[in-house]
Structures are given as structure tokens and as C-alpha cells.
């Protein structure tokens, strides 16, 4: 019996790598890359061709964070569960459900040759690092990889940026679907129709652009402040690329992406913020008794199905968990206790987003940049643009689903008819855009595109079937107040605005704090004490007031329901919980903000200012054992870009930790942290001649 148990244990520990699908590496090629690390460890990658550069991008990133890059690879291969356990298996299920690998298998060969060369170059760079550092490889047979693996990661992750993962999670768990609209006017959704409060997806970002007519010195300015987690698969990685083809770009990328996805070149730049149009249509299917067919237009159609085995790591073992993925004419299908629902979503079954982002980094002027956007491969995200000629623009980019009038696409639709189903997406020409507004500035902070340029410079309301959101944020309200009040915005003004820590009394947060103040204490001393302290709050998370920490906890609780379009949380319970937390961990309510709100990386432990949904964003945090609120999401990669009157570009940037975020022995593990907490930046040294005096190391990988 012991022998049988031993054999079972060995089988569970070894089956997954033995059965893992082997990938053929890219064709052998000698890549000639040069990596120059500046004094902050940021890699500047040079090569004769773009593929040479992509090879160096992968190698440099692997030197700094090979662990996370391996998770990106495992995700694209359907093996993340074998690495991370149950949470990883959820992603593996999504990979199978959405058919990401099948999409790449079908369309990869049709991609432009230069795009495939960049993908293969990047994969080859990761292969080279893995071969030279086998002790760091976390999963047997994970390498080699090829360009198709990298492409698969794009196909899977792109729709998650507009929240498809939240919809999938709700359907799998048979829970209420995320609200698709905030109402016809901001924050007008019916609370009775909203799902219960929860953590949910709280992606956020800030973006600012100022045209010469509004700047104090005639310069054009762009501030990139896309908020991402500080660690993990969507954490920013800073880099600068230069190739012999004229590819010159500075910015940031994600693990598994061969090039910058935001930043600037010589003549133009852009940044992104998450937008939230309704890009998901849900159809309730009518199944037959056997559950293998669904009714559609009066006939029964077979439900496509495929069995997959998800590897789930539990301790030393990897368990094979069977799942069946389904598909109907509308798209992927999820069955739960309430029935079966099909999902139609933006950007499904295509991989044009790779070429689009790549072409954007090669664009030299506004026309070329828009031509790249018109590829229509990126499912959703705002683009805030500026260039050397003084043009500024906000493009509300989204692959809007074609829809038929007369149907309510914000709610579940009948899945037994083609009357509410329409193929394709609207053309790029129909995307909402605000180009060179009279105000001379544009902002976005995950708010409706109707509020981007100040009074008198806004775009007209869009057709309802597009599903453009009406949501506002405190960050947007505050940014518009500050930008609108400044007729001549200097560089210092723009920096002050970006790091602003205040709450607008005119925002949703102002209403939330008023509701908290009006909550009946009913003799509860904790609630009364919290309300009394909040009367001393100056509506600013600058760390100077006695109520800042309490106010941060209260705004964090408010953001959980507001950003998710949920019903307002119970005010008394919110006050009680916040007060109890501070008393438990600090023995007082008036805890200084810098004492509670911390940046921690290894032995570095520094105070922070800011808070949830303020322009100096500290959006999410972990509650440490000592009660400190250790920030993990918010201001991340920040870049200030400036084109002077002659069109010459300069830039500076900062990150919370450093270039080597998972290498504790590196000098660049947390070397930017002291600057970050002081609202300071470092030079980018974009041009090679500027870099020359600030090089720490040059080598060929």
C-alpha cells in the first residue's frame, strides 16, 4: 500500500512537465544587441534592427525580473496553475475559454514579417537568458519559447484591461454581473439595481497634456501617470530603445511585451488611461435537455465543446483538473447554476493589437500615429497625445461592438435569436476624439470623455449604443478644477497639479464624506469620535493634518463601491471599521499619515502622502502585521515630457522602487524610492550623446 501511495505521489509530482507541450524555438539567428545601463539601472537597448533590440529588451528585463517574465510565459502556455496554484489555474481556464492559442495558431503567419521578427527576437532573448541561468527557471520544459507564445499573451491579456476578467469571474461564480453603466448622467445608476460591494477591479490612471497656447513658456507638455500594481505581471518596466531603422523611443512596457507601450519619441508621445465603455454583451442561452445544443433562430445548434486539463499546484503536487470549455455563435459560453451565458466582447479572436502598438512607437507625426490607431487592434484604453508641433489629442479608443437599435445591451440579452446580434465593430472614424481643444489642455483620470478639456471645449454626447461611460472620479474633478483655473500653466504648475493630494468638495468623494458626517452615531463612541476628528480634516492627504489617515481609510472604503458602480456602503459600519482598525494597531485615531501609509521594499521603509482617488495616488495597500498600510498600487511609472518652442524633446521619470524590482542584491532594487516619496524625478537621457556621461555598464547579451 505504501508503494502504491509513493507511485501516486511521484506521478502527481511529475506528470505536468512530462505532458507539457514542447515549443519549437525560433529559427537560429545571431542577434546583435547592446545594452547600456544608466546610473539608475534603466536599460537603453541598441541594435541594427528592431529584432536585435527586441532580443535585448527581453534579456535586460530578465536580468531584472525573470521571475515575473516566467509567469507571463506560463500564462501563455496554459501552465500558470502549475506555477501558482489555483489562482494561476483560473487564468489557464480563461486562456482555453477565450481560445487565445487557437487565434494565434490561425493568424500568426499572416502578421507582417517585421512584427513576427520582433516577437521571435524577444522570445529568443528570453530563451538565451533561461539557457544561461537554468537555476532560475521555475517550471520544467517552460523554455524554449517562440514568437507565438509572446503573441498569445497579448491576445489573452488585452481584454482584461477593460474588465472582461471581472465578467468572467462573475459568471463562473454565478454572481451579479458588473454594472455596465453609471447611468445617463454621472453617478445616476439606480442603487437598487447594483451588485453588492466588493474589492473588484480598481484600475486607475492620470494623464495631462498642455498645448503651447495654454503653457506659460509656449512648450508642449505631456504627463504620463498610468497607475499599475507595483509588482507582478502588469507592473511597469522602464526602457529606452534605439535601432538602425530609426526606432527611438523611451517609455515603459509590461512583462512579456517586446517594446514600450507608452512614452515618447523625438517628435511625439502618448500615455494611456483605462476607459470603461460597455464592450461586453451577455446572451442567455436556451439549452436542450441533454445540454449539448442551444436554440437559435428556431433551430437547435450543437454547443461546441472541448475538454481541457488544468494543472493546479498544491504543495509539492500538481493535480490535473478537468474542465470543459464551450462556445456558441455569440462567443465563449459559461455554464453555472443559473444556466448558460454566451459572451461577445471587444477584441475577440484577433491579434492586431501587437502591430498597432509597434506601429505607434514608429510614428513620426499625428497622421502616422492615427494611422496606427486605425488598425483597431487594441480593444480599449484612452490615448492622451502630444507632439513637437504643439498638437494635443484625446482619443477614446475602444473596439465598439456593432449593435442594433432597440435592444438593451447593458443587460443580459436573449441568446436564442440573431435579432440582437450584429457582427463587426464600428470604424475608427467613429471613435470619440477631442483634438486641439480651444482650452489648450486635456486630462483623463478614468472619467467620462465628456469631461476632458474644460467647459466649452468638450465633445458632444456620443450615440448610446457605443456604451461610452459617464463615470467621474475625484481625480478628474480635481484636475479640471486646477487646470481650468490656471490660464498660464508652467512646468512647476503642472508638476504641482500632478502631485496634488486634495479631495474636491464637488466630487463624488465630497458627497461621500458629507454622508459620513451625517451618519447617526446612536451613542456609539467610536463613530462619534471618528466624526469629531473628521471635522478637523482639511480635505487634503498631504500628511499635515491629524485626520489624514482616518480620511484615507474612509475614502478607500468609498472607492470600493463608487468605482465599481455599486450601491453606497453603510456609513456607520464604515466609520466603525476604520476607527476600530486605527485603535487596534495604533491606539489612537489621529495617526499621522506618514506613520501609517508606507512604501516598503526590502529594508527600505518610507512614509508616503496621497491616498485613494487623489492625483497623488495611493490606490491600494496591504495591511501589514504592524498595522501599516503598505501601498502596492497607484502612482507607478511617472514621466514628464516636454517639447520646447523648437520642438526639442526632454523628459524625466520615476518609479516607486527601481529597475530591478525582484533582485534584492541589486543596487537598483529600491534606489528610486527616496526620490519617489519626495515627488522628485530623474533624467531619462533619451539621446545616446546625453546618456554617454551617465552609463553604469555596457555589454552585449
ZAKOL-431478 format. One record per residue (C-alpha): x, y, z; chain. Coordinates in steps of 0.5 Angstrom, whole numbers. Layout:
BEGIN
((X Y Z) A)
...
END
This chain:
BEGIN
((0 0 0) A)
((6 5 2) A)
((9 3 -5) A)
((2 5 -9) A)
((2 11 -5) A)
((9 13 -7) A)
((8 12 -14) A)
((2 16 -14) A)
((6 22 -10) A)
((11 21 -16) A)
((6 21 -21) A)
((3 28 -18) A)
((9 31 -18) A)
((12 29 -25) A)
((6 29 -30) A)
((5 36 -31) A)
((12 37 -34) A)
((12 31 -38) A)
((6 32 -41) A)
((7 40 -43) A)
((7 42 -50) A)
((14 43 -52) A)
((15 49 -57) A)
((20 50 -62) A)
((25 56 -61) A)
((25 61 -67) A)
((30 59 -73) A)
((37 60 -71) A)
((39 68 -71) A)
((45 72 -69) A)
((42 78 -65) A)
((47 84 -64) A)
((44 88 -58) A)
((48 93 -54) A)
((45 94 -47) A)
((47 101 -44) A)
((45 101 -36) A)
((45 108 -34) A)
((46 110 -27) A)
((39 108 -25) A)
((40 102 -28) A)
((35 103 -33) A)
((37 99 -40) A)
((38 103 -46) A)
((38 98 -52) A)
((41 99 -58) A)
((41 94 -65) A)
((42 95 -72) A)
((35 92 -73) A)
((29 92 -69) A)
((29 85 -68) A)
((36 86 -65) A)
((33 91 -60) A)
((27 86 -58) A)
((32 81 -56) A)
((36 86 -52) A)
((29 88 -49) A)
((28 81 -46) A)
((35 80 -44) A)
((35 86 -40) A)
((28 85 -37) A)
((30 78 -35) A)
((36 81 -31) A)
((32 85 -27) A)
((25 81 -26) A)
((26 74 -29) A)
((21 71 -24) A)
((15 75 -27) A)
((17 74 -34) A)
((16 67 -33) A)
((9 68 -30) A)
((8 71 -37) A)
((11 66 -41) A)
((7 60 -37) A)
((0 64 -37) A)
((1 64 -45) A)
((3 56 -45) A)
((-3 55 -40) A)
((1 53 -35) A)
((1 58 -30) A)
((-3 54 -25) A)
((3 49 -25) A)
((7 55 -22) A)
((2 59 -18) A)
((-4 54 -16) A)
((-11 55 -16) A)
((-10 63 -18) A)
((-6 61 -24) A)
((-11 56 -26) A)
((-16 61 -27) A)
((-12 64 -32) A)
((-11 58 -35) A)
((-18 57 -36) A)
((-19 64 -39) A)
((-14 62 -44) A)
((-18 56 -46) A)
((-24 59 -46) A)
((-22 65 -50) A)
((-19 61 -55) A)
((-12 65 -55) A)
((-8 60 -57) A)
((-12 58 -63) A)
((-13 65 -65) A)
((-5 66 -65) A)
((-5 59 -69) A)
((-10 62 -74) A)
((-7 69 -75) A)
((0 69 -73) A)
((3 67 -80) A)
((-1 73 -83) A)
((2 78 -79) A)
((7 83 -82) A)
((14 80 -83) A)
((17 86 -78) A)
((12 84 -73) A)
((14 77 -73) A)
((21 78 -73) A)
((21 83 -67) A)
((17 77 -63) A)
((22 72 -65) A)
((27 76 -63) A)
((24 78 -56) A)
((23 70 -55) A)
((30 69 -57) A)
((32 74 -51) A)
((28 70 -46) A)
((31 63 -49) A)
((38 66 -48) A)
((37 68 -41) A)
((34 62 -39) A)
((39 57 -42) A)
((45 61 -38) A)
((41 61 -32) A)
((38 55 -31) A)
((38 55 -24) A)
((33 61 -24) A)
((28 57 -28) A)
((21 56 -24) A)
((18 50 -29) A)
((21 45 -32) A)
((20 45 -40) A)
((18 52 -40) A)
((23 54 -45) A)
((25 55 -50) A)
((19 59 -53) A)
((18 63 -59) A)
((14 69 -62) A)
((7 65 -62) A)
((8 65 -54) A)
((9 72 -54) A)
((3 74 -58) A)
((-1 69 -54) A)
((0 73 -48) A)
((-3 80 -52) A)
((-9 76 -54) A)
((-11 74 -47) A)
((-9 80 -43) A)
((-12 85 -48) A)
((-19 85 -46) A)
((-17 84 -38) A)
((-16 92 -39) A)
((-23 94 -40) A)
((-25 89 -34) A)
((-27 82 -38) A)
((-24 78 -33) A)
((-29 81 -28) A)
((-35 79 -32) A)
((-32 72 -33) A)
((-31 71 -25) A)
((-38 74 -24) A)
((-41 69 -29) A)
((-36 63 -26) A)
((-38 64 -19) A)
((-46 65 -21) A)
((-45 72 -18) A)
((-48 79 -20) A)
((-45 82 -27) A)
((-41 88 -26) A)
((-45 94 -28) A)
((-44 96 -35) A)
((-46 104 -34) A)
((-46 109 -29) A)
((-53 112 -32) A)
((-55 117 -37) A)
((-51 122 -32) A)
((-45 122 -28) A)
((-47 117 -22) A)
((-54 117 -24) A)
((-55 109 -23) A)
((-60 106 -19) A)
((-57 103 -13) A)
((-62 98 -12) A)
((-60 95 -19) A)
((-53 95 -17) A)
((-49 89 -14) A)
((-46 88 -7) A)
((-40 92 -5) A)
((-33 88 -6) A)
((-26 89 -8) A)
((-27 89 -16) A)
((-22 92 -21) A)
((-20 99 -19) A)
((-15 100 -25) A)
((-14 108 -25) A)
((-9 113 -28) A)
((-8 120 -29) A)
((-6 124 -36) A)
((-5 131 -37) A)
((-3 135 -44) A)
((-2 142 -45) A)
((-1 146 -51) A)
((3 152 -53) A)
((-3 156 -52) A)
((-4 155 -45) A)
((3 154 -43) A)
((7 159 -39) A)
((13 159 -44) A)
((10 156 -50) A)
((12 149 -49) A)
((8 143 -50) A)
((8 138 -44) A)
((5 131 -43) A)
((5 128 -36) A)
((4 120 -36) A)
((2 117 -30) A)
((-1 111 -31) A)
((-3 107 -25) A)
((-1 100 -24) A)
((1 95 -19) A)
((8 96 -16) A)
((9 88 -17) A)
((7 83 -22) A)
((5 81 -29) A)
((3 88 -30) A)
((8 92 -27) A)
((11 98 -31) A)
((19 97 -33) A)
((22 103 -36) A)
((27 102 -42) A)
((29 106 -48) A)
((30 103 -55) A)
((34 105 -61) A)
((35 102 -67) A)
((39 103 -74) A)
((32 103 -77) A)
((30 110 -73) A)
((26 107 -68) A)
((28 111 -62) A)
((23 111 -56) A)
((23 112 -49) A)
((18 110 -44) A)
((15 103 -40) A)
((13 96 -42) A)
((10 90 -39) A)
((13 83 -38) A)
((12 79 -44) A)
((12 86 -48) A)
((18 87 -53) A)
((17 94 -54) A)
((15 101 -50) A)
((7 101 -50) A)
((7 109 -48) A)
((12 114 -47) A)
((15 119 -53) A)
((20 119 -59) A)
((23 125 -62) A)
((17 128 -64) A)
((11 125 -61) A)
((9 122 -55) A)
((3 119 -51) A)
((0 116 -45) A)
((-6 111 -43) A)
((-11 111 -38) A)
((-16 106 -37) A)
((-23 107 -40) A)
((-29 103 -39) A)
((-34 103 -44) A)
((-39 98 -45) A)
((-35 93 -49) A)
((-38 86 -47) A)
((-45 83 -49) A)
((-48 77 -45) A)
((-53 73 -48) A)
((-57 68 -44) A)
((-58 61 -48) A)
((-63 56 -48) A)
((-60 49 -48) A)
((-64 43 -49) A)
((-65 37 -44) A)
((-58 34 -46) A)
((-54 41 -45) A)
((-51 40 -51) A)
((-55 44 -56) A)
((-58 51 -56) A)
((-64 54 -59) A)
((-62 60 -64) A)
((-67 63 -69) A)
((-72 57 -69) A)
((-67 51 -69) A)
((-62 47 -65) A)
((-55 48 -66) A)
((-49 44 -63) A)
((-46 47 -57) A)
((-38 47 -59) A)
((-34 44 -53) A)
((-27 42 -51) A)
((-24 38 -45) A)
((-18 42 -42) A)
((-14 39 -36) A)
((-12 45 -32) A)
((-5 44 -28) A)
((-6 46 -20) A)
((0 46 -16) A)
((-2 44 -9) A)
((4 44 -4) A)
((9 39 -8) A)
((4 36 -12) A)
((1 38 -19) A)
((-7 36 -19) A)
((-10 35 -26) A)
((-17 38 -26) A)
((-21 37 -32) A)
((-26 43 -35) A)
((-30 43 -41) A)
((-30 50 -45) A)
((-36 52 -49) A)
((-37 56 -55) A)
((-44 59 -59) A)
((-45 63 -65) A)
((-44 69 -60) A)
((-37 67 -57) A)
((-35 63 -51) A)
((-40 60 -46) A)
((-40 59 -39) A)
((-45 55 -35) A)
((-47 56 -28) A)
((-53 54 -23) A)
((-57 60 -27) A)
((-56 57 -34) A)
((-51 58 -39) A)
((-49 65 -42) A)
((-45 67 -48) A)
((-40 73 -48) A)
((-39 77 -54) A)
((-33 82 -52) A)
((-29 87 -56) A)
((-22 85 -59) A)
((-24 78 -59) A)
((-21 73 -63) A)
((-15 78 -66) A)
((-8 80 -65) A)
((-8 86 -69) A)
((-6 90 -62) A)
((1 88 -63) A)
((2 91 -70) A)
((-2 97 -67) A)
((3 98 -61) A)
((9 97 -65) A)
((7 102 -71) A)
((5 107 -66) A)
((12 107 -63) A)
((15 108 -70) A)
((10 114 -72) A)
((13 121 -73) A)
((7 125 -74) A)
((0 126 -72) A)
((-2 123 -78) A)
((2 117 -78) A)
((0 116 -71) A)
((-7 116 -72) A)
((-6 111 -78) A)
((-3 106 -73) A)
((-9 107 -68) A)
((-14 106 -74) A)
((-11 99 -74) A)
((-16 97 -69) A)
((-13 92 -65) A)
((-12 95 -58) A)
((-19 93 -55) A)
((-20 99 -50) A)
((-16 105 -47) A)
((-15 112 -47) A)
((-10 115 -51) A)
((-7 122 -49) A)
((-3 125 -54) A)
((2 131 -55) A)
((7 133 -61) A)
((13 137 -62) A)
((9 141 -67) A)
((4 143 -61) A)
((-2 138 -63) A)
((-5 135 -57) A)
((-11 130 -57) A)
((-15 125 -53) A)
((-17 119 -57) A)
((-22 115 -53) A)
((-20 108 -56) A)
((-25 102 -56) A)
((-27 97 -61) A)
((-34 99 -60) A)
((-38 93 -62) A)
((-43 94 -67) A)
((-50 94 -64) A)
((-58 94 -67) A)
((-62 100 -64) A)
((-68 97 -60) A)
((-64 93 -55) A)
((-61 94 -48) A)
((-54 92 -49) A)
((-52 94 -42) A)
((-56 88 -39) A)
((-57 80 -41) A)
((-60 79 -48) A)
((-64 73 -51) A)
((-59 68 -54) A)
((-64 65 -58) A)
((-64 70 -64) A)
((-60 73 -68) A)
((-64 80 -68) A)
((-60 83 -62) A)
((-53 80 -65) A)
((-49 84 -70) A)
((-42 82 -73) A)
((-36 87 -73) A)
((-34 94 -70) A)
((-35 101 -71) A)
((-30 104 -75) A)
((-24 108 -72) A)
((-27 115 -75) A)
((-33 114 -70) A)
((-28 114 -64) A)
((-30 120 -60) A)
((-24 125 -60) A)
((-22 131 -57) A)
((-16 134 -62) A)
((-13 141 -60) A)
((-19 144 -56) A)
((-19 151 -55) A)
((-18 151 -48) A)
((-11 148 -49) A)
((-11 143 -45) A)
((-13 136 -44) A)
((-14 131 -38) A)
((-16 124 -36) A)
((-17 120 -30) A)
((-21 115 -31) A)
((-27 119 -32) A)
((-32 120 -38) A)
((-29 123 -44) A)
((-34 129 -44) A)
((-30 132 -38) A)
((-23 132 -41) A)
((-22 139 -44) A)
((-25 144 -39) A)
((-32 148 -40) A)
((-33 150 -47) A)
((-28 145 -50) A)
((-32 139 -49) A)
((-34 134 -54) A)
((-41 132 -56) A)
((-45 126 -53) A)
((-44 120 -57) A)
((-49 115 -59) A)
((-52 111 -54) A)
((-50 104 -57) A)
((-43 106 -56) A)
((-44 105 -49) A)
((-39 111 -47) A)
((-38 112 -40) A)
((-41 118 -36) A)
((-37 116 -29) A)
((-33 121 -26) A)
((-27 121 -21) A)
((-25 126 -15) A)
((-18 126 -19) A)
((-22 128 -25) A)
((-26 133 -22) A)
((-20 136 -18) A)
((-15 136 -24) A)
((-21 140 -28) A)
((-21 145 -23) A)
((-14 146 -22) A)
((-12 146 -30) A)
((-18 150 -31) A)
((-16 156 -26) A)
((-9 156 -29) A)
((-9 161 -35) A)
((-2 160 -36) A)
((1 153 -34) A)
((8 153 -32) A)
((12 147 -32) A)
((12 148 -24) A)
((5 149 -24) A)
((4 142 -28) A)
((8 138 -23) A)
((4 141 -17) A)
((-2 139 -20) A)
((0 132 -22) A)
((2 131 -14) A)
((-4 135 -11) A)
((-7 131 -5) A)
((-13 134 -4) A)
((-21 132 -5) A)
((-25 136 -9) A)
((-32 138 -5) A)
((-35 138 -11) A)
((-33 131 -13) A)
((-37 124 -11) A)
((-32 124 -5) A)
((-35 130 -3) A)
((-42 127 -2) A)
((-39 121 1) A)
((-35 125 6) A)
((-42 129 8) A)
((-46 123 8) A)
((-41 120 13) A)
((-41 126 17) A)
((-49 126 17) A)
((-49 119 20) A)
((-53 118 26) A)
((-48 116 32) A)
((-53 113 36) A)
((-49 113 42) A)
((-43 109 39) A)
((-37 113 42) A)
((-32 110 36) A)
((-37 113 31) A)
((-38 120 35) A)
((-30 120 36) A)
((-29 119 28) A)
((-34 124 26) A)
((-31 129 31) A)
((-24 128 28) A)
((-26 129 21) A)
((-29 136 23) A)
((-22 138 23) A)
((-20 135 17) A)
((-17 140 11) A)
((-19 135 5) A)
((-12 134 4) A)
((-8 128 4) A)
((-1 132 5) A)
((0 129 12) A)
((0 135 15) A)
((-7 134 19) A)
((-9 130 25) A)
((-15 126 21) A)
((-11 125 14) A)
((-10 117 16) A)
((-17 116 18) A)
((-20 120 12) A)
((-15 115 8) A)
((-19 109 10) A)
((-26 112 9) A)
((-24 114 2) A)
((-21 107 1) A)
((-28 104 3) A)
((-32 109 -1) A)
((-28 108 -7) A)
((-29 100 -7) A)
((-37 102 -8) A)
((-36 108 -12) A)
((-31 106 -18) A)
((-35 99 -18) A)
((-41 103 -19) A)
((-44 99 -13) A)
((-49 102 -8) A)
((-46 106 -3) A)
((-43 103 3) A)
((-46 103 10) A)
((-44 110 13) A)
((-44 108 20) A)
((-41 101 19) A)
((-35 104 15) A)
((-34 109 21) A)
((-34 104 26) A)
((-29 99 22) A)
((-24 105 20) A)
((-24 107 28) A)
((-23 100 30) A)
((-17 99 26) A)
((-13 105 28) A)
((-15 104 35) A)
((-13 96 35) A)
((-6 98 31) A)
((-4 105 34) A)
((-8 106 40) A)
((-11 113 37) A)
((-15 116 31) A)
((-10 122 30) A)
((-5 118 27) A)
((0 122 22) A)
((-1 120 15) A)
((7 118 14) A)
((7 114 20) A)
((1 109 17) A)
((2 110 10) A)
((9 107 7) A)
((13 105 2) A)
((17 98 3) A)
((22 95 -1) A)
((27 90 3) A)
((30 94 8) A)
((27 101 5) A)
((21 103 9) A)
((19 111 8) A)
((13 115 9) A)
((8 117 4) A)
((3 122 2) A)
((-3 122 -2) A)
((-9 117 -2) A)
((-14 113 -6) A)
((-17 117 -12) A)
((-13 123 -11) A)
((-8 126 -16) A)
((-2 123 -12) A)
((-5 116 -12) A)
((-4 111 -7) A)
((-10 107 -9) A)
((-9 100 -6) A)
((-5 97 0) A)
((-4 91 4) A)
((-5 92 12) A)
((2 89 15) A)
((2 86 21) A)
((4 92 25) A)
((-2 96 22) A)
((2 100 17) A)
((-2 101 10) A)
((4 98 5) A)
((2 101 -2) A)
((2 97 -8) A)
((-2 100 -13) A)
((-2 108 -15) A)
((3 112 -18) A)
((8 108 -21) A)
((12 110 -27) A)
((11 117 -28) A)
((14 121 -34) A)
((14 128 -35) A)
((15 130 -43) A)
((17 137 -45) A)
((18 140 -53) A)
((21 147 -53) A)
((19 152 -58) A)
((24 149 -63) A)
((21 142 -62) A)
((27 139 -58) A)
((24 134 -53) A)
((27 133 -46) A)
((24 128 -41) A)
((24 126 -34) A)
((21 120 -30) A)
((21 116 -23) A)
((18 109 -21) A)
((17 107 -13) A)
((22 102 -13) A)
((28 102 -18) A)
((29 98 -24) A)
((31 91 -21) A)
((25 90 -17) A)
((26 83 -16) A)
((33 83 -15) A)
((35 85 -7) A)
((42 85 -8) A)
((42 90 -14) A)
((44 97 -13) A)
((37 99 -17) A)
((32 94 -12) A)
((30 101 -9) A)
((34 106 -11) A)
((29 111 -14) A)
((24 110 -7) A)
((27 116 -4) A)
((26 121 -10) A)
((19 118 -11) A)
((17 119 -4) A)
((19 127 -4) A)
((16 128 -11) A)
((22 128 -15) A)
((24 125 -21) A)
((31 123 -25) A)
((33 125 -32) A)
((31 120 -38) A)
((38 121 -42) A)
((34 120 -48) A)
((39 121 -53) A)
((46 117 -54) A)
((50 123 -53) A)
((46 125 -47) A)
((47 118 -44) A)
((54 118 -45) A)
((56 121 -39) A)
((51 117 -34) A)
((53 110 -36) A)
((54 105 -31) A)
((55 99 -35) A)
((55 97 -43) A)
((55 90 -45) A)
((53 85 -51) A)
((48 80 -48) A)
END
